[in-house]
């Protein structure tokens, strides 16, 4: 083969080995379709955190909430109680006597003439105090034993109700609900000593119906025997108030 033939063969090989131009980089290809680039999605904006209401003290630091708990204040230290010394029991006091029972109110005028408790005689009549009585008892009805009065001397009549023939008043004066009961069970009567007695104007308590010998010159209506047992005076000189 001649040199001309070799040159021609080499050129044909160079033309065949030349690279083909890319369709993306060659502007001469008019009918090539353009491919659009993908649109990126928007990035979501983070929401702001809303502070949570709390009665405790709060502080917002960015999006993180800090809670402060109040420190409790210590209370006062309780004082130690002082033990109370135990006292040894002393001697027991003597028992008190039971209170005097309250009597019931009797009926006046009396349904029948009362009997003298000393001699048993029953008066036939009821007497009335004269209008000029110095003790303030004018017009009051009463019963008196004539036998006991007749057998007594004038001196004894001024000092003792027992031998003067006195039985009882026939009214409600001096009698009140709650008065102490006499031996008959009735409420005793409050009286006032006369001007001729050893204690003029002094108060006393007596049987309201004349059935027993109950008599007391004390405000609490204790008899002489009861006052002696208590070591109290027999007469405390009280002023009557029910007359």
Secondary structure, DSSP 8 states (H G I E B T S, - for coil): --HHHHHHHHHHHHHHTS----TTT-TT-TT-----------------------SSEEEEETTEEEEE---------------------------------B-B---SS-SS--B-TTT--B-SS-EE--TT-TTS-TT-EEEE-HHHHHTS-HHHHHH-STTTTEEEESS-TT--TT-BB-TTSBB-EEEE--TTSTTTT-EEEE-SSSSS--EEBSTT---HHHHHHHT--SB--------
